[in-house]
């Protein structure tokens, strides 16, 4: 696959931190009286081996990352174009990123575009993939260099208010793939991050379709553990007031299902009760990517979600990170303790570590010897069988001669 290193616009190479090697010199002490001193030296050496946890990035309150996701055809790219226009008109400083490698044209200029780094059609040809497989593989390849993207945004963090991220049209490729999780977590661990789920309002006038969208939005909330804003798009075609009423009053939603008595309708009624708590805590706003209606309310919800991120979600993120560091520290401490005991046992003498290669050669040799023994046994068995056959033939000839003589 062709990779263009100069494809990411305004990007710079992330600094590579070189780790210095540490050498431990242990003096041999044949005198038994100096064993205590050797133990102190070993303890000091163990302290030097403890590596401090250095974070590669410092958390910044700005810019706010807005990741736009939604079903195919819901108007994500057009909605993102409207967000870009609104930020420029309101004097907000935005940074645009495109993560859809299969899109032909964009109505906005992207500061970072995956198409400049990964060639979607070449990926399909080289790996013999279909359209969805090509998009997923392209996103995986781009995710391997995403630390450089974070570094570029960090350098401009003080000059930006928002980072607007457009995702592939196939929502499952981003929300349920490993590369999508890597990108989302990389953003969330460095900047306040908010997920925007775009809903096609005209298509959601069907109660069953509306429930499908809400279930998917709920799954994204649990999958990402990030603040979520639901944007009912295309309000210039169909107003979103019906959706807000269905979310606030389940009886109104049940009334819309009265004419349908099928199993999906019955299940939808039950799910509306289960999602009541979800509706209460998720901000929802009606927007129009064409007319620009609802942009002010949308950014108000984004700012409120960013505050919620700092108060709730970041605390949970720090807790999970601290737990991970604690487990790593325990594992490191166990390894250091094991090394300390081994060094005390050797008393500073040179210890030859077994790499397993010698044992491996011995095992291979023994296996070859066994095979040779088996071949020799087979040859002996073959010779014995041939000898037995010759003896049988001689016995038959003798029997025939005895029979003729008796006649």
C-alpha positions as CSV (number, residue, x, y, z in Angstrom):
1,X,0.0,0.0,0.0
2,X,1.3,3.5,-0.8
3,X,1.7,5.7,2.2
4,X,2.4,9.4,1.7
5,X,4.3,10.8,4.7
6,X,3.7,14.4,3.7
7,X,0.0,13.9,3.3
8,X,-1.3,15.2,6.6
9,X,-1.6,18.9,6.3
10,X,0.2,21.1,8.8
11,X,1.5,18.1,10.5
12,X,4.9,17.7,12.1
13,X,6.8,14.7,13.4
14,X,6.1,13.9,17.0
15,X,9.2,13.9,19.1
16,X,10.5,10.5,19.8
17,X,11.5,10.1,23.4
18,X,14.7,8.1,23.8
19,X,15.0,6.1,26.9
20,X,18.5,5.8,28.4
21,X,19.8,2.4,29.3
22,X,20.9,1.7,32.8
23,X,23.8,-0.5,33.8
24,X,24.2,-2.0,37.3
25,X,27.7,-2.8,38.4
26,X,27.9,-5.2,41.3
27,X,31.1,-5.7,43.1
28,X,32.0,-9.3,44.1
29,X,32.4,-9.7,47.9
30,X,33.8,-13.0,49.0
31,X,33.9,-12.0,52.6
32,X,30.8,-13.2,54.4
33,X,30.9,-10.2,56.8
34,X,30.0,-7.9,53.9
35,X,26.8,-9.6,52.9
36,X,24.7,-6.9,54.7
37,X,26.5,-4.2,52.7
38,X,25.9,-6.1,49.5
39,X,22.2,-6.3,50.3
40,X,22.1,-2.5,50.8
41,X,23.8,-2.0,47.4
42,X,21.3,-4.3,45.8
43,X,18.4,-2.4,47.4
44,X,19.8,0.9,46.1
45,X,20.1,-0.7,42.6
46,X,16.5,-1.8,42.8
47,X,15.4,1.7,43.6
48,X,17.2,3.0,40.5
49,X,15.3,0.5,38.3
50,X,11.9,1.9,39.3
51,X,10.7,3.8,36.3
52,X,8.6,6.9,36.8
53,X,5.3,7.0,35.0
54,X,5.6,9.9,32.5
55,X,2.6,10.9,30.6
56,X,3.2,11.8,27.0
57,X,0.4,14.3,26.9
58,X,-0.9,16.9,29.3
59,X,-4.7,17.3,29.6
60,X,-6.0,20.5,28.1
61,X,-9.4,22.1,28.6
62,X,-9.4,23.5,25.1
63,X,-10.2,22.7,22.3
64,X,-13.4,20.7,22.6
65,X,-13.5,17.6,20.4
66,X,-16.8,17.1,18.6
67,X,-17.0,13.7,17.0
68,X,-20.0,13.5,14.6
69,X,-21.5,10.0,14.1
70,X,-24.8,8.8,12.6
71,X,-26.5,6.4,10.3
72,X,-25.7,6.5,6.6
73,X,-27.7,9.2,4.9
74,X,-28.5,11.1,8.1
75,X,-26.5,14.1,6.8
76,X,-23.3,14.0,8.9
77,X,-21.0,15.6,6.3
78,X,-23.5,18.4,5.5
79,X,-24.1,18.9,9.2
80,X,-20.3,19.2,9.8
81,X,-20.2,21.8,6.9
82,X,-22.8,23.8,8.7
83,X,-20.8,23.6,12.0
84,X,-17.7,24.9,10.1
85,X,-19.7,27.8,8.7
86,X,-21.1,28.6,12.1
87,X,-17.8,28.6,13.9
88,X,-16.3,30.9,11.2
89,X,-19.3,33.3,11.3
90,X,-19.3,33.5,15.1
91,X,-15.6,34.1,15.4
92,X,-14.8,30.6,16.9
93,X,-11.6,29.0,16.0
94,X,-12.2,25.5,14.6
95,X,-10.0,22.7,13.3
96,X,-11.5,20.2,10.8
97,X,-10.6,16.5,10.5
98,X,-12.0,14.0,8.0
99,X,-11.9,10.3,8.8
100,X,-13.9,9.0,5.8
101,X,-11.4,7.6,3.3
102,X,-14.1,6.7,0.7
103,X,-15.7,10.2,0.3
104,X,-15.1,11.7,-3.1
105,X,-15.6,15.4,-2.3
106,X,-16.0,17.4,0.8
107,X,-18.0,20.7,1.0
108,X,-15.4,22.0,3.5
109,X,-11.7,22.2,3.7
110,X,-10.2,19.7,6.1
111,X,-7.0,20.5,8.0
112,X,-6.3,16.8,8.5
113,X,-7.7,14.4,5.9
114,X,-7.2,10.7,6.0
115,X,-7.3,10.6,2.2
116,X,-4.0,12.4,2.1
117,X,-2.4,9.6,4.1
118,X,-4.2,6.4,3.0
119,X,-5.3,5.7,-0.5
120,X,-8.6,3.9,-0.2
121,X,-8.7,2.3,-3.6
122,X,-5.1,1.1,-3.4
123,X,-6.0,-0.6,-0.1
124,X,-8.9,-2.4,-1.7
125,X,-6.6,-3.6,-4.6
126,X,-3.7,-4.6,-2.5
127,X,-5.7,-6.5,0.2
128,X,-8.4,-7.7,-2.1
129,X,-11.2,-6.1,-0.1
130,X,-14.7,-4.8,-0.7
131,X,-15.8,-1.2,0.1
132,X,-16.5,-1.7,3.8
133,X,-13.3,-3.8,4.3
134,X,-11.3,-1.1,2.5
135,X,-12.7,1.6,4.7
136,X,-12.0,-0.4,7.9
137,X,-8.5,-1.2,6.8
138,X,-7.7,2.4,5.9
139,X,-9.0,3.5,9.3
140,X,-6.8,0.9,11.0
141,X,-3.7,2.1,9.1
142,X,-4.4,5.7,9.9
143,X,-4.9,4.9,13.6
144,X,-1.3,3.6,13.8
145,X,-0.1,7.2,13.3
146,X,-2.8,8.9,15.3
147,X,-0.3,9.9,18.0
148,X,1.2,12.4,15.4
149,X,-2.3,13.8,14.9
150,X,-2.7,14.4,18.6
151,X,0.7,16.1,18.7
152,X,-0.3,18.4,15.9
153,X,-3.5,19.4,17.7
154,X,-1.7,19.9,21.0
155,X,0.7,22.4,19.4
156,X,-2.3,24.4,18.3
157,X,-4.5,23.9,21.4
158,X,-4.2,27.5,22.6
159,X,-5.3,28.8,19.2
160,X,-8.4,26.5,18.8
161,X,-11.9,26.4,20.4
162,X,-13.3,23.3,18.6
163,X,-12.0,20.3,16.6
164,X,-14.7,19.0,14.3
165,X,-14.3,15.3,13.3
166,X,-16.3,13.7,10.5
167,X,-16.5,9.9,10.5
168,X,-17.2,7.3,7.8
169,X,-20.7,6.9,6.5
170,X,-21.0,3.3,7.8
171,X,-21.4,4.1,11.5
172,X,-20.4,0.6,12.7
173,X,-17.0,0.9,11.1
174,X,-16.1,3.7,13.5
175,X,-18.1,3.0,16.6
176,X,-17.5,-0.8,16.9
177,X,-14.0,-1.1,15.4
178,X,-10.7,-1.2,17.3
179,X,-9.4,1.8,15.3
180,X,-12.5,3.8,16.2
181,X,-12.0,3.0,19.9
182,X,-8.3,4.0,19.7
183,X,-9.1,7.3,18.0
184,X,-11.9,8.1,20.5
185,X,-9.8,7.2,23.6
186,X,-6.8,9.2,22.3
187,X,-9.0,12.3,22.0
188,X,-10.7,11.7,25.3
189,X,-7.5,11.2,27.2
190,X,-6.1,14.6,26.0
191,X,-9.1,17.0,25.4
192,X,-12.7,17.3,26.4
193,X,-14.6,15.1,24.0
194,X,-18.3,15.0,23.1
195,X,-20.0,12.6,20.8
196,X,-22.8,14.0,18.5
197,X,-25.3,11.4,17.2
198,X,-27.0,12.8,14.1
199,X,-30.6,11.5,13.5
200,X,-32.5,11.6,10.3
201,X,-35.7,13.3,11.6
202,X,-38.0,12.6,8.6
203,X,-37.2,8.9,8.7
204,X,-37.6,8.8,12.5
205,X,-41.3,9.7,12.3
206,X,-41.9,6.0,12.3
207,X,-41.9,4.9,16.0
208,X,-40.0,1.7,15.3
209,X,-37.3,3.6,13.4
210,X,-37.2,6.2,16.2
211,X,-36.6,3.5,18.8
212,X,-33.9,1.9,16.7
213,X,-32.0,5.3,16.6
214,X,-32.4,5.7,20.3
215,X,-31.1,2.2,21.1
216,X,-28.1,2.9,18.9
217,X,-27.5,6.2,20.6
218,X,-27.7,4.5,24.0
219,X,-25.2,1.8,22.8
220,X,-22.7,4.5,21.8
221,X,-23.1,6.2,25.2
222,X,-22.2,3.0,27.0
223,X,-19.4,2.1,24.4
224,X,-17.6,5.4,24.6
225,X,-18.4,6.5,28.1
226,X,-18.4,10.1,26.8
227,X,-21.0,12.9,26.9
228,X,-23.6,12.4,24.1
229,X,-25.6,15.1,22.3
230,X,-28.5,13.9,19.9
231,X,-28.9,16.2,16.9
232,X,-32.2,15.8,15.1
233,X,-31.1,16.8,11.6
234,X,-33.3,18.0,8.6
235,X,-35.7,20.0,10.7
236,X,-36.3,22.1,7.5
237,X,-38.1,19.0,6.1
238,X,-39.8,17.6,9.3
239,X,-39.9,19.3,12.7
240,X,-38.4,17.4,15.6
241,X,-41.1,18.4,18.1
242,X,-42.7,14.9,17.9
243,X,-39.4,13.3,18.9
244,X,-39.0,15.5,21.9
245,X,-42.5,14.7,23.1
246,X,-41.9,10.9,22.6
247,X,-38.8,11.3,24.8
248,X,-40.6,13.2,27.5
249,X,-43.9,11.4,27.7
250,X,-44.0,7.6,27.0
251,X,-47.8,7.7,26.9
252,X,-47.6,9.9,23.8
253,X,-45.2,7.4,22.3
254,X,-47.5,4.5,23.1
255,X,-50.4,6.4,21.5
256,X,-48.4,6.5,18.2
257,X,-48.2,2.7,18.4
258,X,-51.8,1.9,19.1
259,X,-52.6,1.1,15.4
260,X,-49.8,-1.5,15.3
261,X,-50.2,-4.7,17.3
262,X,-47.2,-6.7,16.0
263,X,-44.4,-8.1,18.1
264,X,-41.9,-5.3,17.1
265,X,-44.5,-2.8,18.3
266,X,-45.0,-4.5,21.6
267,X,-41.3,-4.7,22.1
268,X,-40.9,-1.0,21.3
269,X,-43.4,-0.1,24.0
270,X,-41.4,-2.0,26.6
271,X,-38.2,-0.4,25.4
272,X,-39.6,3.1,25.7
273,X,-40.1,2.5,29.4
274,X,-36.6,1.1,29.8
275,X,-35.1,4.1,28.1
276,X,-36.9,6.7,30.2
277,X,-33.8,7.4,32.4
278,X,-31.7,7.7,29.2
279,X,-34.0,10.3,27.8
280,X,-33.9,12.4,30.9
281,X,-30.1,12.9,30.9
282,X,-29.3,13.2,27.2
283,X,-29.5,16.7,25.6
284,X,-31.4,16.7,22.4
285,X,-31.6,19.6,19.8
286,X,-33.2,20.0,16.4
287,X,-30.9,21.3,13.7
288,X,-30.9,21.9,10.0
289,X,-27.7,21.5,8.0
290,X,-29.3,23.4,5.1
291,X,-30.8,26.5,6.8
292,X,-28.5,26.5,9.9
293,X,-31.4,26.5,12.4
294,X,-30.6,25.3,15.9
295,X,-26.8,25.9,15.7
296,X,-26.8,28.2,18.7
297,X,-28.7,25.7,20.8
298,X,-26.4,22.9,19.6
299,X,-23.2,24.7,20.7
300,X,-24.8,25.6,24.0
301,X,-25.4,21.8,24.6
302,X,-21.8,21.2,23.5
303,X,-20.4,23.6,26.1
304,X,-22.6,22.1,28.8
305,X,-21.4,18.6,27.8
306,X,-17.8,19.8,28.0
307,X,-18.4,21.0,31.5
308,X,-20.0,17.7,32.4
309,X,-17.0,15.9,30.9
310,X,-14.7,17.8,33.2
311,X,-16.9,17.1,36.3
312,X,-17.9,13.5,35.7
313,X,-16.3,11.7,32.8
314,X,-12.8,12.9,33.3
315,X,-13.0,11.8,37.0
316,X,-14.0,8.3,35.8
317,X,-11.2,8.4,33.2
318,X,-8.6,9.4,35.8
319,X,-9.9,6.6,38.1
320,X,-9.5,4.0,35.4
321,X,-6.1,5.4,34.5
322,X,-5.0,5.3,38.2
323,X,-6.2,1.7,38.4
324,X,-4.2,0.8,35.4
325,X,-1.1,2.5,36.8
326,X,-1.6,0.7,40.1
327,X,-1.7,-2.7,38.4
328,X,1.4,-1.9,36.3
329,X,3.2,-0.7,39.5
330,X,2.3,-4.0,41.3
331,X,3.6,-6.0,38.4
332,X,6.8,-4.0,38.2
333,X,7.3,-4.4,42.0
334,X,6.9,-8.1,41.7
335,X,9.4,-8.3,39.0
336,X,11.9,-6.1,40.9
337,X,11.4,-8.3,44.0
338,X,12.1,-11.4,42.0
339,X,15.2,-9.8,40.5
340,X,16.4,-8.7,44.0
341,X,16.0,-12.3,45.4
342,X,17.9,-13.7,42.4
343,X,20.7,-11.1,42.9
344,X,20.9,-11.9,46.6
345,X,21.1,-15.6,45.8
346,X,24.0,-15.0,43.3
347,X,25.7,-12.5,45.7
348,X,26.8,-10.3,42.9
349,X,28.4,-13.2,40.9
350,X,27.9,-13.5,37.2
351,X,24.8,-15.5,36.3
352,X,24.5,-17.2,33.0
353,X,20.9,-16.9,31.8
354,X,19.5,-19.8,29.9
355,X,17.9,-18.6,26.7
356,X,16.5,-22.0,25.9
357,X,18.5,-22.3,22.7
358,X,20.7,-25.0,24.1
359,X,17.8,-27.0,25.4
360,X,16.1,-26.5,22.1
361,X,19.2,-27.9,20.2
362,X,19.3,-30.8,22.7
363,X,15.7,-31.5,22.1
364,X,16.1,-31.4,18.3
365,X,19.1,-33.7,18.6
366,X,17.2,-36.2,20.7
367,X,14.3,-36.1,18.3
368,X,16.7,-36.8,15.4
369,X,18.2,-39.7,17.4
370,X,14.8,-41.1,18.0
371,X,13.9,-40.9,14.4
372,X,17.1,-42.7,13.4
373,X,16.4,-45.4,16.0
374,X,12.9,-45.9,14.6
375,X,14.3,-46.1,11.0
376,X,16.8,-48.8,12.2
377,X,14.0,-50.7,13.9
378,X,11.9,-50.6,10.7
379,X,14.9,-51.8,8.6
380,X,15.4,-54.7,11.1
381,X,11.7,-55.6,10.9
382,X,11.8,-55.5,7.1
383,X,14.9,-57.8,7.1
384,X,13.2,-60.1,9.6
385,X,10.1,-60.3,7.4
386,X,12.1,-61.0,4.3
387,X,14.1,-63.7,6.1
388,X,10.8,-65.3,7.4
389,X,9.4,-65.3,3.9
390,X,12.5,-67.1,2.6
391,X,12.3,-69.7,5.3
392,X,8.7,-70.3,4.5
393,X,9.5,-70.8,0.9
394,X,12.3,-73.3,1.7
395,X,9.9,-75.2,4.0
396,X,7.3,-75.5,1.3
397,X,9.9,-76.9,-1.2
398,X,11.0,-79.5,1.4
399,X,7.4,-80.5,2.0
400,X,6.9,-81.0,-1.7
401,X,10.0,-83.2,-2.1
402,X,9.0,-85.3,0.9
403,X,5.6,-85.8,-0.6
404,X,7.0,-87.0,-4.0
405,X,9.4,-89.3,-2.2
406,X,6.6,-90.9,-0.3
407,X,4.6,-91.5,-3.5
